[in-house]
């Protein structure tokens, strides 16, 4: 529910018009902030893509991701540590 719809609902009840004006102004400001945040996220994403190039995995990496890991017992872990 937006602030404007709340403001319209409040118009049925007596509410000072200054309050309604402030609520509408607040909604406009929040929309502006959301838009700026969207732009910042896009800029950050583009910057990160330039700094960290996307590289396709080679066959060994694809195979490693696709395989299930072997689960070892406590005994095998202790043996490996010794």
N, CA, C and O atoms as a CHARMM CRD file, in Angstrom:
* protein
*
  328
    1    1 UNK  N      0.85300  -1.17200   0.00000 PROA 1      0.00000
    2    1 UNK  CA     0.00000   0.00000   0.00000 PROA 1      0.00000
    3    1 UNK  C      0.89500   1.22900   0.00000 PROA 1      0.00000
    4    1 UNK  O      1.77300   1.35000   0.85500 PROA 1      0.00000
    5    2 UNK  N      0.69200   2.13400  -0.93100 PROA 2      0.00000
    6    2 UNK  CA     1.53900   3.32000  -1.04000 PROA 2      0.00000
    7    2 UNK  C      1.06600   4.41100  -0.08100 PROA 2      0.00000
    8    2 UNK  O     -0.03400   4.36100   0.47000 PROA 2      0.00000
    9    3 UNK  N      1.93400   5.38500   0.09000 PROA 3      0.00000
   10    3 UNK  CA     1.59100   6.49800   0.97000 PROA 3      0.00000
   11    3 UNK  C      0.43100   7.30700   0.40200 PROA 3      0.00000
   12    3 UNK  O     -0.37600   7.85300   1.15400 PROA 3      0.00000
   13    4 UNK  N      0.34700   7.38300  -0.92900 PROA 4      0.00000
   14    4 UNK  CA    -0.74700   8.14800  -1.54200 PROA 4      0.00000
   15    4 UNK  C     -2.08000   7.47400  -1.25200 PROA 4      0.00000
   16    4 UNK  O     -3.05900   8.14900  -0.93200 PROA 4      0.00000
   17    5 UNK  N     -2.13100   6.12900  -1.36200 PROA 5      0.00000
   18    5 UNK  CA    -3.39500   5.44600  -1.07000 PROA 5      0.00000
   19    5 UNK  C     -3.74700   5.58300   0.40900 PROA 5      0.00000
   20    5 UNK  O     -4.92300   5.67000   0.76400 PROA 5      0.00000
   21    6 UNK  N     -2.73500   5.60300   1.26600 PROA 6      0.00000
   22    6 UNK  CA    -2.99300   5.83500   2.69200 PROA 6      0.00000
   23    6 UNK  C     -3.52700   7.25400   2.87100 PROA 6      0.00000
   24    6 UNK  O     -4.46300   7.49000   3.63500 PROA 6      0.00000
   25    7 UNK  N     -2.90800   8.19800   2.14900 PROA 7      0.00000
   26    7 UNK  CA    -3.34400   9.58800   2.26000 PROA 7      0.00000
   27    7 UNK  C     -4.78900   9.73700   1.78600 PROA 7      0.00000
   28    7 UNK  O     -5.57700  10.46100   2.39400 PROA 7      0.00000
   29    8 UNK  N     -5.12800   9.05200   0.70600 PROA 8      0.00000
   30    8 UNK  CA    -6.50700   9.12300   0.21700 PROA 8      0.00000
   31    8 UNK  C     -7.48300   8.52400   1.22500 PROA 8      0.00000
   32    8 UNK  O     -8.57700   9.04700   1.43300 PROA 8      0.00000
   33    9 UNK  N     -7.07300   7.42100   1.84600 PROA 9      0.00000
   34    9 UNK  CA    -7.93400   6.80700   2.85700 PROA 9      0.00000
   35    9 UNK  C     -8.09500   7.74900   4.04700 PROA 9      0.00000
   36    9 UNK  O     -9.16900   7.83000   4.64400 PROA 9      0.00000
   37   10 UNK  N     -7.01900   8.45900   4.38400 PROA 10     0.00000
   38   10 UNK  CA    -7.08000   9.38400   5.51100 PROA 10     0.00000
   39   10 UNK  C     -7.90600  10.62400   5.19600 PROA 10     0.00000
   40   10 UNK  O     -8.35100  11.31800   6.11100 PROA 10     0.00000
   41   11 UNK  N     -8.11700  10.91200   3.91700 PROA 11     0.00000
   42   11 UNK  CA    -8.91500  12.08300   3.55800 PROA 11     0.00000
   43   11 UNK  C    -10.35400  11.93000   4.04200 PROA 11     0.00000
   44   11 UNK  O    -11.04200  12.92200   4.28400 PROA 11     0.00000
   45   12 UNK  N    -10.79800  10.70600   4.18000 PROA 12     0.00000
   46   12 UNK  CA   -12.15100  10.46700   4.69100 PROA 12     0.00000
   47   12 UNK  C    -12.23500  10.84200   6.17000 PROA 12     0.00000
   48   12 UNK  O    -13.29500  11.19300   6.68700 PROA 12     0.00000
   49   13 UNK  N    -11.09300  10.75600   6.82500 PROA 13     0.00000
   50   13 UNK  CA   -10.99700  11.17200   8.22300 PROA 13     0.00000
   51   13 UNK  C    -10.36600  12.55800   8.19400 PROA 13     0.00000
   52   13 UNK  O     -9.60600  12.86900   7.27800 PROA 13     0.00000
   53   14 UNK  N    -10.66500  13.37900   9.16700 PROA 14     0.00000
   54   14 UNK  CA   -10.05900  14.71000   9.16300 PROA 14     0.00000
   55   14 UNK  C     -8.58700  14.59300   9.51600 PROA 14     0.00000
   56   14 UNK  O     -8.22800  14.18000  10.61900 PROA 14     0.00000
   57   15 UNK  N     -7.74800  14.96000   8.56900 PROA 15     0.00000
   58   15 UNK  CA    -6.29900  14.98400   8.77600 PROA 15     0.00000
   59   15 UNK  C     -5.82100  16.31500   8.21700 PROA 15     0.00000
   60   15 UNK  O     -6.23000  16.71200   7.12600 PROA 15     0.00000
   61   16 UNK  N     -4.98000  16.99200   8.93800 PROA 16     0.00000
   62   16 UNK  CA    -4.47200  18.27200   8.44100 PROA 16     0.00000
   63   16 UNK  C     -3.83900  18.09500   7.05500 PROA 16     0.00000
   64   16 UNK  O     -3.12500  17.12300   6.80700 PROA 16     0.00000
   65   17 UNK  N     -4.11100  19.04000   6.16500 PROA 17     0.00000
   66   17 UNK  CA    -3.59900  18.93100   4.79700 PROA 17     0.00000
   67   17 UNK  C     -2.08000  18.99100   4.75900 PROA 17     0.00000
   68   17 UNK  O     -1.46000  18.43800   3.85000 PROA 17     0.00000
   69   18 UNK  N     -1.47700  19.65300   5.73300 PROA 18     0.00000
   70   18 UNK  CA    -0.01100  19.67800   5.79100 PROA 18     0.00000
   71   18 UNK  C      0.54700  18.26300   5.91900 PROA 18     0.00000
   72   18 UNK  O      1.53400  17.91500   5.27200 PROA 18     0.00000
   73   19 UNK  N     -0.08500  17.46400   6.74900 PROA 19     0.00000
   74   19 UNK  CA     0.36100  16.08300   6.94300 PROA 19     0.00000
   75   19 UNK  C      0.25000  15.30300   5.63800 PROA 19     0.00000
   76   19 UNK  O      1.15700  14.55000   5.28300 PROA 19     0.00000
   77   20 UNK  N     -0.86000  15.48100   4.92200 PROA 20     0.00000
   78   20 UNK  CA    -1.03900  14.79400   3.64500 PROA 20     0.00000
   79   20 UNK  C      0.01700  15.22500   2.64100 PROA 20     0.00000
   80   20 UNK  O      0.57400  14.39500   1.92300 PROA 20     0.00000
   81   21 UNK  N      0.29200  16.52000   2.59000 PROA 21     0.00000
   82   21 UNK  CA     1.32900  17.02500   1.68600 PROA 21     0.00000
   83   21 UNK  C      2.68700  16.42300   2.02200 PROA 21     0.00000
   84   21 UNK  O      3.45200  16.05000   1.13200 PROA 21     0.00000
   85   22 UNK  N      2.97500  16.33400   3.31200 PROA 22     0.00000
   86   22 UNK  CA     4.25700  15.75600   3.73900 PROA 22     0.00000
   87   22 UNK  C      4.34000  14.27700   3.36300 PROA 22     0.00000
   88   22 UNK  O      5.39900  13.78700   2.97100 PROA 22     0.00000
   89   23 UNK  N      3.22700  13.58100   3.48600 PROA 23     0.00000
   90   23 UNK  CA     3.22500  12.15600   3.13900 PROA 23     0.00000
   91   23 UNK  C      3.47300  11.96000   1.64100 PROA 23     0.00000
   92   23 UNK  O      4.22000  11.06600   1.24300 PROA 23     0.00000
   93   24 UNK  N      2.85000  12.79000   0.82300 PROA 24     0.00000
   94   24 UNK  CA     3.05400  12.70600  -0.62600 PROA 24     0.00000
   95   24 UNK  C      4.49900  13.05300  -0.96400 PROA 24     0.00000
   96   24 UNK  O      5.11500  12.39100  -1.79900 PROA 24     0.00000
   97   25 UNK  N      5.03800  14.07300  -0.33000 PROA 25     0.00000
   98   25 UNK  CA     6.43400  14.45900  -0.56500 PROA 25     0.00000
   99   25 UNK  C      7.37500  13.33700  -0.12900 PROA 25     0.00000
  100   25 UNK  O      8.36100  13.04900  -0.80700 PROA 25     0.00000
  101   26 UNK  N      7.07100  12.71200   0.99100 PROA 26     0.00000
  102   26 UNK  CA     7.89200  11.60800   1.49200 PROA 26     0.00000
  103   26 UNK  C      7.90200  10.45400   0.49500 PROA 26     0.00000
  104   26 UNK  O      8.94900   9.85400   0.24900 PROA 26     0.00000
  105   27 UNK  N      6.74500  10.14300  -0.07900 PROA 27     0.00000
  106   27 UNK  CA     6.68200   9.06200  -1.06400 PROA 27     0.00000
  107   27 UNK  C      7.54000   9.39600  -2.28200 PROA 27     0.00000
  108   27 UNK  O      8.24400   8.52800  -2.79700 PROA 27     0.00000
  109   28 UNK  N      7.48800  10.63800  -2.74600 PROA 28     0.00000
  110   28 UNK  CA     8.30700  11.04600  -3.88800 PROA 28     0.00000
  111   28 UNK  C      9.78700  10.90300  -3.56800 PROA 28     0.00000
  112   28 UNK  O     10.56400  10.42400  -4.39400 PROA 28     0.00000
  113   29 UNK  N     10.17200  11.31500  -2.37400 PROA 29     0.00000
  114   29 UNK  CA    11.57900  11.22300  -1.97200 PROA 29     0.00000
  115   29 UNK  C     12.02800   9.77200  -1.87400 PROA 29     0.00000
  116   29 UNK  O     13.13500   9.43300  -2.29300 PROA 29     0.00000
  117   30 UNK  N     11.17100   8.91300  -1.32100 PROA 30     0.00000
  118   30 UNK  CA    11.51900   7.49300  -1.21900 PROA 30     0.00000
  119   30 UNK  C     11.67800   6.85200  -2.59100 PROA 30     0.00000
  120   30 UNK  O     12.57300   6.03200  -2.79400 PROA 30     0.00000
  121   31 UNK  N     10.81300   7.22200  -3.53600 PROA 31     0.00000
  122   31 UNK  CA    10.94500   6.70800  -4.90300 PROA 31     0.00000
  123   31 UNK  C     12.27700   7.14800  -5.50400 PROA 31     0.00000
  124   31 UNK  O     12.94000   6.36500  -6.18500 PROA 31     0.00000
  125   32 UNK  N     12.67000   8.39300  -5.25500 PROA 32     0.00000
  126   32 UNK  CA    13.95600   8.89300  -5.74700 PROA 32     0.00000
  127   32 UNK  C     15.12100   8.12200  -5.15500 PROA 32     0.00000
  128   32 UNK  O     16.06800   7.78100  -5.86300 PROA 32     0.00000
  129   33 UNK  N     15.05500   7.84600  -3.86100 PROA 33     0.00000
  130   33 UNK  CA    16.11200   7.08900  -3.18800 PROA 33     0.00000
  131   33 UNK  C     16.18900   5.68200  -3.75800 PROA 33     0.00000
  132   33 UNK  O     17.28300   5.17700  -4.00800 PROA 33     0.00000
  133   34 UNK  N     15.02700   5.03100  -3.97000 PROA 34     0.00000
  134   34 UNK  CA    15.01800   3.68300  -4.55400 PROA 34     0.00000
  135   34 UNK  C     15.65500   3.68700  -5.93800 PROA 34     0.00000
  136   34 UNK  O     16.42200   2.78600  -6.27700 PROA 34     0.00000
  137   35 UNK  N     15.33600   4.70000  -6.73500 PROA 35     0.00000
  138   35 UNK  CA    15.89900   4.80900  -8.07300 PROA 35     0.00000
  139   35 UNK  C     17.41900   4.96700  -8.00700 PROA 35     0.00000
  140   35 UNK  O     18.14300   4.32300  -8.76600 PROA 35     0.00000
  141   36 UNK  N     17.89700   5.81200  -7.11400 PROA 36     0.00000
  142   36 UNK  CA    19.34200   6.00300  -6.95100 PROA 36     0.00000
  143   36 UNK  C     20.01600   4.70900  -6.50200 PROA 36     0.00000
  144   36 UNK  O     21.10400   4.38400  -6.97700 PROA 36     0.00000
  145   37 UNK  N     19.38600   3.97300  -5.59800 PROA 37     0.00000
  146   37 UNK  CA    19.94700   2.69600  -5.15500 PROA 37     0.00000
  147   37 UNK  C     20.03800   1.70600  -6.30300 PROA 37     0.00000
  148   37 UNK  O     21.02800   0.98500  -6.42900 PROA 37     0.00000
  149   38 UNK  N     19.00100   1.66800  -7.14800 PROA 38     0.00000
  150   38 UNK  CA    19.02700   0.79100  -8.32400 PROA 38     0.00000
  151   38 UNK  C     20.20100   1.14600  -9.22800 PROA 38     0.00000
  152   38 UNK  O     20.91200   0.26500  -9.71200 PROA 38     0.00000
  153   39 UNK  N     20.40000   2.44600  -9.45300 PROA 39     0.00000
  154   39 UNK  CA    21.50300   2.89300 -10.29900 PROA 39     0.00000
  155   39 UNK  C     22.85400   2.53300  -9.68000 PROA 39     0.00000
  156   39 UNK  O     23.76600   2.10100 -10.38600 PROA 39     0.00000
  157   40 UNK  N     22.98500   2.71100  -8.36700 PROA 40     0.00000
  158   40 UNK  CA    24.23400   2.36000  -7.67900 PROA 40     0.00000
  159   40 UNK  C     24.52100   0.86700  -7.78300 PROA 40     0.00000
  160   40 UNK  O     25.66300   0.46900  -8.01700 PROA 40     0.00000
  161   41 UNK  N     23.48500   0.03300  -7.60900 PROA 41     0.00000
  162   41 UNK  CA    23.67400  -1.41600  -7.73400 PROA 41     0.00000
  163   41 UNK  C     24.15000  -1.79000  -9.13200 PROA 41     0.00000
  164   41 UNK  O     25.03100  -2.63600  -9.29100 PROA 41     0.00000
  165   42 UNK  N     23.56500  -1.16000 -10.14000 PROA 42     0.00000
  166   42 UNK  CA    23.95800  -1.44100 -11.51700 PROA 42     0.00000
  167   42 UNK  C     25.40600  -1.01400 -11.75800 PROA 42     0.00000
  168   42 UNK  O     26.17500  -1.74500 -12.38200 PROA 42     0.00000
  169   43 UNK  N     25.77000   0.15200 -11.26800 PROA 43     0.00000
  170   43 UNK  CA    27.14900   0.62800 -11.42700 PROA 43     0.00000
  171   43 UNK  C     28.12900  -0.29800 -10.71000 PROA 43     0.00000
  172   43 UNK  O     29.19100  -0.61400 -11.24600 PROA 43     0.00000
  173   44 UNK  N     27.77600  -0.73300  -9.49800 PROA 44     0.00000
  174   44 UNK  CA    28.64100  -1.63800  -8.74500 PROA 44     0.00000
  175   44 UNK  C     28.79900  -2.96800  -9.48200 PROA 44     0.00000
  176   44 UNK  O     29.89500  -3.52500  -9.53700 PROA 44     0.00000
  177   45 UNK  N     27.70300  -3.47100 -10.04400 PROA 45     0.00000
  178   45 UNK  CA    27.75100  -4.72900 -10.78900 PROA 45     0.00000
  179   45 UNK  C     28.67700  -4.59500 -11.99100 PROA 45     0.00000
  180   45 UNK  O     29.49800  -5.47400 -12.25100 PROA 45     0.00000
  181   46 UNK  N     28.54200  -3.49000 -12.72200 PROA 46     0.00000
  182   46 UNK  CA    29.39400  -3.26300 -13.89100 PROA 46     0.00000
  183   46 UNK  C     30.85400  -3.14100 -13.48600 PROA 46     0.00000
  184   46 UNK  O     31.73100  -3.66100 -14.17500 PROA 46     0.00000
  185   47 UNK  N     31.12500  -2.46700 -12.38900 PROA 47     0.00000
  186   47 UNK  CA    32.49500  -2.31800 -11.89500 PROA 47     0.00000
  187   47 UNK  C     33.07200  -3.66900 -11.48300 PROA 47     0.00000
  188   47 UNK  O     34.22200  -3.97900 -11.79600 PROA 47     0.00000
  189   48 UNK  N     32.27700  -4.46500 -10.78500 PROA 48     0.00000
  190   48 UNK  CA    32.74000  -5.78300 -10.35600 PROA 48     0.00000
  191   48 UNK  C     33.00100  -6.68100 -11.55500 PROA 48     0.00000
  192   48 UNK  O     33.96000  -7.45400 -11.54100 PROA 48     0.00000
  193   49 UNK  N     32.17500  -6.60000 -12.59100 PROA 49     0.00000
  194   49 UNK  CA    32.37900  -7.41900 -13.77900 PROA 49     0.00000
  195   49 UNK  C     33.66400  -7.03300 -14.50600 PROA 49     0.00000
  196   49 UNK  O     34.32100  -7.88600 -15.10300 PROA 49     0.00000
  197   50 UNK  N     34.02300  -5.74600 -14.45600 PROA 50     0.00000
  198   50 UNK  CA    35.28600  -5.31000 -15.07600 PROA 50     0.00000
  199   50 UNK  C     36.48200  -5.77800 -14.25400 PROA 50     0.00000
  200   50 UNK  O     37.49200  -6.20800 -14.81200 PROA 50     0.00000
  201   51 UNK  N     36.37000  -5.69600 -12.93500 PROA 51     0.00000
  202   51 UNK  CA    37.48600  -6.04900 -12.05200 PROA 51     0.00000
  203   51 UNK  C     37.67800  -7.55500 -11.95600 PROA 51     0.00000
  204   51 UNK  O     38.81000  -8.03200 -11.86000 PROA 51     0.00000
  205   52 UNK  N     36.58800  -8.30500 -11.98100 PROA 52     0.00000
  206   52 UNK  CA    36.65600  -9.75300 -11.84700 PROA 52     0.00000
  207   52 UNK  C     36.05300 -10.35700 -13.11300 PROA 52     0.00000
  208   52 UNK  O     34.83600 -10.51400 -13.20900 PROA 52     0.00000
  209   53 UNK  N     36.89300 -10.69200 -14.07200 PROA 53     0.00000
  210   53 UNK  CA    36.35200 -11.22200 -15.32400 PROA 53     0.00000
  211   53 UNK  C     35.65400 -12.56600 -15.11400 PROA 53     0.00000
  212   53 UNK  O     36.06700 -13.37500 -14.28300 PROA 53     0.00000
  213   54 UNK  N     34.60200 -12.78100 -15.87300 PROA 54     0.00000
  214   54 UNK  CA    33.86700 -14.03700 -15.80000 PROA 54     0.00000
  215   54 UNK  C     34.57500 -15.03900 -16.70800 PROA 54     0.00000
  216   54 UNK  O     34.72600 -14.81000 -17.90800 PROA 54     0.00000
  217   55 UNK  N     35.00800 -16.15400 -16.11300 PROA 55     0.00000
  218   55 UNK  CA    35.72800 -17.17700 -16.85100 PROA 55     0.00000
  219   55 UNK  C     34.92500 -18.46300 -16.78600 PROA 55     0.00000
  220   55 UNK  O     34.48500 -18.88600 -15.71700 PROA 55     0.00000
  221   56 UNK  N     34.74200 -19.07600 -17.94000 PROA 56     0.00000
  222   56 UNK  CA    34.03100 -20.35000 -17.97300 PROA 56     0.00000
  223   56 UNK  C     34.90100 -21.43700 -17.35200 PROA 56     0.00000
  224   56 UNK  O     36.11400 -21.43900 -17.56000 PROA 56     0.00000
  225   57 UNK  N     34.31200 -22.35800 -16.59500 PROA 57     0.00000
  226   57 UNK  CA    35.10100 -23.43200 -15.98200 PROA 57     0.00000
  227   57 UNK  C     35.59800 -24.41200 -17.04400 PROA 57     0.00000
  228   57 UNK  O     34.93200 -24.66600 -18.04800 PROA 57     0.00000
  229   58 UNK  N     36.80100 -24.95800 -16.78700 PROA 58     0.00000
  230   58 UNK  CA    37.31800 -25.96300 -17.72300 PROA 58     0.00000
  231   58 UNK  C     36.70200 -27.31900 -17.37700 PROA 58     0.00000
  232   58 UNK  O     35.90500 -27.42200 -16.44500 PROA 58     0.00000
  233   59 UNK  N     37.06500 -28.34300 -18.11600 PROA 59     0.00000
  234   59 UNK  CA    36.44500 -29.66900 -17.95400 PROA 59     0.00000
  235   59 UNK  C     36.67300 -30.24400 -16.55400 PROA 59     0.00000
  236   59 UNK  O     35.76500 -30.84300 -15.97900 PROA 59     0.00000
  237   60 UNK  N     37.87700 -30.06700 -16.00300 PROA 60     0.00000
  238   60 UNK  CA    38.19100 -30.60400 -14.67200 PROA 60     0.00000
  239   60 UNK  C     37.31100 -29.93000 -13.61500 PROA 60     0.00000
  240   60 UNK  O     36.78400 -30.59600 -12.72300 PROA 60     0.00000
  241   61 UNK  N     37.15600 -28.61300 -13.72200 PROA 61     0.00000
  242   61 UNK  CA    36.32800 -27.89100 -12.75500 PROA 61     0.00000
  243   61 UNK  C     34.86200 -28.29600 -12.86900 PROA 61     0.00000
  244   61 UNK  O     34.17700 -28.45300 -11.85800 PROA 61     0.00000
  245   62 UNK  N     34.38100 -28.46500 -14.09900 PROA 62     0.00000
  246   62 UNK  CA    32.99300 -28.90400 -14.28500 PROA 62     0.00000
  247   62 UNK  C     32.78000 -30.27600 -13.66600 PROA 62     0.00000
  248   62 UNK  O     31.76000 -30.52500 -13.02400 PROA 62     0.00000
  249   63 UNK  N     33.75200 -31.16600 -13.86300 PROA 63     0.00000
  250   63 UNK  CA    33.64300 -32.51500 -13.32300 PROA 63     0.00000
  251   63 UNK  C     33.66300 -32.46900 -11.78800 PROA 63     0.00000
  252   63 UNK  O     32.90500 -33.18000 -11.12900 PROA 63     0.00000
  253   64 UNK  N     34.54000 -31.62300 -11.23000 PROA 64     0.00000
  254   64 UNK  CA    34.64900 -31.52100  -9.77200 PROA 64     0.00000
  255   64 UNK  C     33.34600 -31.00500  -9.16100 PROA 64     0.00000
  256   64 UNK  O     32.94000 -31.45800  -8.09100 PROA 64     0.00000
  257   65 UNK  N     32.70000 -30.07300  -9.82800 PROA 65     0.00000
  258   65 UNK  CA    31.44600 -29.52700  -9.31100 PROA 65     0.00000
  259   65 UNK  C     30.34700 -30.57000  -9.39000 PROA 65     0.00000
  260   65 UNK  O     29.49700 -30.64500  -8.50200 PROA 65     0.00000
  261   66 UNK  N     30.35500 -31.36500 -10.43100 PROA 66     0.00000
  262   66 UNK  CA    29.29200 -32.34300 -10.64200 PROA 66     0.00000
  263   66 UNK  C     29.39600 -33.59100  -9.78700 PROA 66     0.00000
  264   66 UNK  O     28.39300 -34.27000  -9.56800 PROA 66     0.00000
  265   67 UNK  N     30.58900 -33.90800  -9.29800 PROA 67     0.00000
  266   67 UNK  CA    30.77500 -35.14000  -8.52100 PROA 67     0.00000
  267   67 UNK  C     30.36400 -34.93900  -7.07100 PROA 67     0.00000
  268   67 UNK  O     30.47300 -33.84600  -6.51400 PROA 67     0.00000
  269   68 UNK  N     29.89500 -36.01400  -6.48600 PROA 68     0.00000
  270   68 UNK  CA    29.57800 -35.99100  -5.05500 PROA 68     0.00000
  271   68 UNK  C     30.86500 -36.21500  -4.27500 PROA 68     0.00000
  272   68 UNK  O     31.72500 -36.99100  -4.69200 PROA 68     0.00000
  273   69 UNK  N     30.99100 -35.54200  -3.15700 PROA 69     0.00000
  274   69 UNK  CA    32.16600 -35.71200  -2.30500 PROA 69     0.00000
  275   69 UNK  C     32.06200 -37.01000  -1.52600 PROA 69     0.00000
  276   69 UNK  O     30.97400 -37.44700  -1.15000 PROA 69     0.00000
  277   70 UNK  N     33.22000 -37.61600  -1.29100 PROA 70     0.00000
  278   70 UNK  CA    33.26900 -38.83900  -0.50800 PROA 70     0.00000
  279   70 UNK  C     33.22100 -38.44000   0.96700 PROA 70     0.00000
  280   70 UNK  O     33.92100 -37.52300   1.39700 PROA 70     0.00000
  281   71 UNK  N     32.39800 -39.13200   1.72100 PROA 71     0.00000
  282   71 UNK  CA    32.29500 -38.87200   3.15500 PROA 71     0.00000
  283   71 UNK  C     33.20600 -39.85900   3.85800 PROA 71     0.00000
  284   71 UNK  O     33.11300 -41.07100   3.66000 PROA 71     0.00000
  285   72 UNK  N     34.09700 -39.31100   4.69200 PROA 72     0.00000
  286   72 UNK  CA    35.04800 -40.17400   5.39600 PROA 72     0.00000
  287   72 UNK  C     34.63400 -40.32500   6.85300 PROA 72     0.00000
  288   72 UNK  O     33.90900 -39.49700   7.40500 PROA 72     0.00000
  289   73 UNK  N     35.11000 -41.39000   7.45000 PROA 73     0.00000
  290   73 UNK  CA    34.77700 -41.64200   8.85500 PROA 73     0.00000
  291   73 UNK  C     35.77300 -40.91100   9.75700 PROA 73     0.00000
  292   73 UNK  O     36.79600 -40.40000   9.30000 PROA 73     0.00000
  293   74 UNK  N     35.45200 -40.87800  11.02100 PROA 74     0.00000
  294   74 UNK  CA    36.33300 -40.24800  12.00900 PROA 74     0.00000
  295   74 UNK  C     37.67700 -40.97000  12.05500 PROA 74     0.00000
  296   74 UNK  O     38.72800 -40.34200  12.17800 PROA 74     0.00000
  297   75 UNK  N     37.63000 -42.27900  11.95500 PROA 75     0.00000
  298   75 UNK  CA    38.85000 -43.08300  11.98700 PROA 75     0.00000
  299   75 UNK  C     39.78000 -42.69600  10.82800 PROA 75     0.00000
  300   75 UNK  O     40.98800 -42.55600  11.01500 PROA 75     0.00000
  301   76 UNK  N     39.21100 -42.52700   9.64600 PROA 76     0.00000
  302   76 UNK  CA    40.03600 -42.14400   8.49100 PROA 76     0.00000
  303   76 UNK  C     40.61900 -40.74700   8.64000 PROA 76     0.00000
  304   76 UNK  O     41.74200 -40.48600   8.20800 PROA 76     0.00000
  305   77 UNK  N     39.85700 -39.85400   9.25100 PROA 77     0.00000
  306   77 UNK  CA    40.36300 -38.51700   9.50800 PROA 77     0.00000
  307   77 UNK  C     41.53500 -38.53400  10.47700 PROA 77     0.00000
  308   77 UNK  O     42.54100 -37.86200  10.25200 PROA 77     0.00000
  309   78 UNK  N     41.40800 -39.29600  11.54500 PROA 78     0.00000
  310   78 UNK  CA    42.49000 -39.38300  12.52600 PROA 78     0.00000
  311   78 UNK  C     43.73300 -40.01500  11.92600 PROA 78     0.00000
  312   78 UNK  O     44.85900 -39.63000  12.24200 PROA 78     0.00000
  313   79 UNK  N     43.50700 -41.00200  11.04700 PROA 79     0.00000
  314   79 UNK  CA    44.62800 -41.66100  10.37900 PROA 79     0.00000
  315   79 UNK  C     45.37000 -40.66800   9.49400 PROA 79     0.00000
  316   79 UNK  O     46.59900 -40.68500   9.43500 PROA 79     0.00000
  317   80 UNK  N     44.64200 -39.81600   8.81700 PROA 80     0.00000
  318   80 UNK  CA    45.25000 -38.82800   7.92200 PROA 80     0.00000
  319   80 UNK  C     46.01100 -37.76800   8.69200 PROA 80     0.00000
  320   80 UNK  O     47.01200 -37.24100   8.20500 PROA 80     0.00000
  321   81 UNK  N     45.53700 -37.44700   9.90700 PROA 81     0.00000
  322   81 UNK  CA    46.18400 -36.41400  10.71600 PROA 81     0.00000
  323   81 UNK  C     47.50500 -36.91900  11.29100 PROA 81     0.00000
  324   81 UNK  O     48.45800 -36.15400  11.43600 PROA 81     0.00000
  325   82 UNK  N     47.55800 -38.21500  11.61800 PROA 82     0.00000
  326   82 UNK  CA    48.78100 -38.76800  12.22200 PROA 82     0.00000
  327   82 UNK  C     49.89300 -38.83900  11.28000 PROA 82     0.00000
  328   82 UNK  O     50.98300 -39.28200  11.64400 PROA 82     0.00000
